[in-house]
Amino acid sequence: MSDDEGQILQSHIFAVQDATPSAPTPSPRATARVYGKLAEELGKKRCGRENEARAMAMYLCRTLRAHKLTDIDKVLGLEKCSSVSSACLAMKGRIENEKRLAGRARSVESLLKSLKQI
């Protein structure tokens, strides 16, 4: 994905309701809904503070839809795909150990299924 394509995708990602299967939009949008946030908030950096909803969106884009790390980082405004990889691994470990997070992941997955997005 070129920089221009990434910018176009990022600027339109949450406005498009009928996302193509190749664009990682459903997981971030559904994750924001479950967390009670605006989808645009997932793209904002929060220096020094954890953004659980953003990490969950990255993890679900990767696990439910198998999106490329480079596509996820462009959509969520990260500078390196290694940041996505790290967030996904950390979230996977937390979901395995924390019932609350496992429940949230199931909630997002259920929402996506009801919207027929996965």
N, C-alpha and C positions, 0 to 999 in steps of 0.2 A: 504494500500500500504506500503510495507516494505521500509526501507531506500535504500536498493540496487535497488529495482524497481524504486523508485523515482529518483535515480541518473542515472539509465539507461534511464528512460523517459526524464529527463532533458537534458542529453547529446545528445539524438537523436531527440528531439522534433521538431526542426525546419528543420531538414534535410529530414524528411519523408514527402513526398508529399501526399500520400494516407493514411492519418491518420485514425485510427479506430474510430468509433463513441464514444468509451469510453475515448479516449485520448483528452485532451482539447487543441489540437494544432491549429485548424482552426481559432478560434477567435484571439489568440495572433498574428498569422502570418498575418491575414487580417488586424488587427488593426495596426500593424507595417507598413504595406503597405500604408494604408490611411494616417498615420502620417508621411510618408516619412522617416521611420527609418528602420534599420535592425532588424529582429525579435530577434536576440540575445541581442539587446540593452534593450529589455523589461525585461530581466532577471538580469540586472545590478542594483545594489543599488545606489541610489543617495542621500546620507545623507544630510539632511537639505534642499533638494529641491524637489519640487513636480515632479512626473513623470506621467503626464496626460495620456500618451499612455499606460503605464503599468496599471494604475487604470482602464482605459477603457477596456483593455483586460480582467482584472479580472471580471469586471462587466458583460461583454458580455459572458464570459465563464459560468458565473453563471446564467444569465437570458435567454440566447438563447439556451444553451445546458444543463443547470441544473447539471453542474459538481459539485462534492463534493469540499468543501473548502480545504480539505487536499490535494486533487489532484492538485488544482490550486496553492496552496502555494509551493508545490514541483516543479512544472513546472516553476514558475516564481521566484524561489529562495528566498522565504520568510521563516522566521523561525517559524511563528505561523499562524494557520488558522484564528485566530482572526484578524490578519492584513488584510487578504483577506476580511473578513466580514466587517470590518470598511471601507475599500476602496470601497467596493461595495455599502454600504449605502451612503457614501459621494458622490460617482459618480451618484447614482440614484437621489439624491437631486439636484445636479448640473445640470443634464440633464433636470430635470423638470423646472429649472429656467433659463437656458442659451440656447438660440437658437443655438448658434454655436456648443455646445457640442451635442445637440440633432441631429443636421445635421451630425456631425461626426459619431455618433452611427448609424444613418440610412445609411450612406455611407458604414460602415463596414458590416452592415447587408445585404445591397444590394450586396456587393462583395461576401459575403459568399453564398448568394442565387445563384449568377451567377456561382459560383464554385460548386454549389450543395452540400455545406457543412452543410447546416441547413435545 
